[in-house]
Amino acid sequence: MTRILLIEDDPHIADVVAFLMEEDGHRVDRATDGRLGWELFQKNRYALVILDLGLPGMHGWEVLENIRDLQPGQALILLTAQGEEPDRVKGLTLGADDYIAKPFSNAELKARVRNLLRRVPPRPEVRVHGPIRLRPESGEVTVNGGELLLPPHEFRLLDRLMSHLGQVFTREQLLERMYGEEVDITDRAVDQAVKRLRKKIQKRAPEFDGIETVYGQGYRLRSL
């Protein structure tokens, strides 16, 4: 199921757009202001963003620029009442893939979404948490833009924590993720791996202390 982020503060328009997208088989996450939309985008992976401009919290232009800085290849449609030519030119210049002015045709909106999703290749998944970016497919990790070289078991540990923000994992669960089921090693190896991982991350991001020890339970990566 294709996942779409809809950032729109008008509840009626949001209901219509969400219905049209769900009718085509997509899953829609909705945000009613720019700041919430930006937070959702950082936490999740979306095939498409549909973005209004006149948003409370954070203006749509700022949201668009943030998205382009974080994910240059993200498919994005501006859906806005600001339909004058200078606004359309600005939106396309800043990196929007398409620009649809309100009021819009339901059939045209669906057709443009289908067309964009057909021609934009799926972007590689990227997990982002504060200064950390992790790419599961390539095994790449960066902290504040600098590459962080991790052995495979530490990469798998970090990936598990980043893919389930706020969830507490026991040492046994993390050990299985790090080394597999058929391994004869004490779960204290998890403590050592967490200690090394914290040290490596904080070397590049001294302010980061997101890997929490939950007494008597295990570890989690705290949501920002």
Secondary structure, DSSP 8 states (H G I E B T S, - for coil): --EEEEE-S-HHHHHHHHHHHHHTT-EEEEESSHHHHHHHHHHS--SEEEE-SS-SSS-HHHHHHHHHHH-TT--EEEEES--SHHHHHHHHHTT-SEEEESS--HHHHHHHHHHHHHHS------EEETTEEEETTTTEEEETTEE----HHHHHHHHHHHHTTT--B-HHHHHHHHH-SS----THHHHHHHHHHHHHHHHH-TT---EEEETTTEEEE---
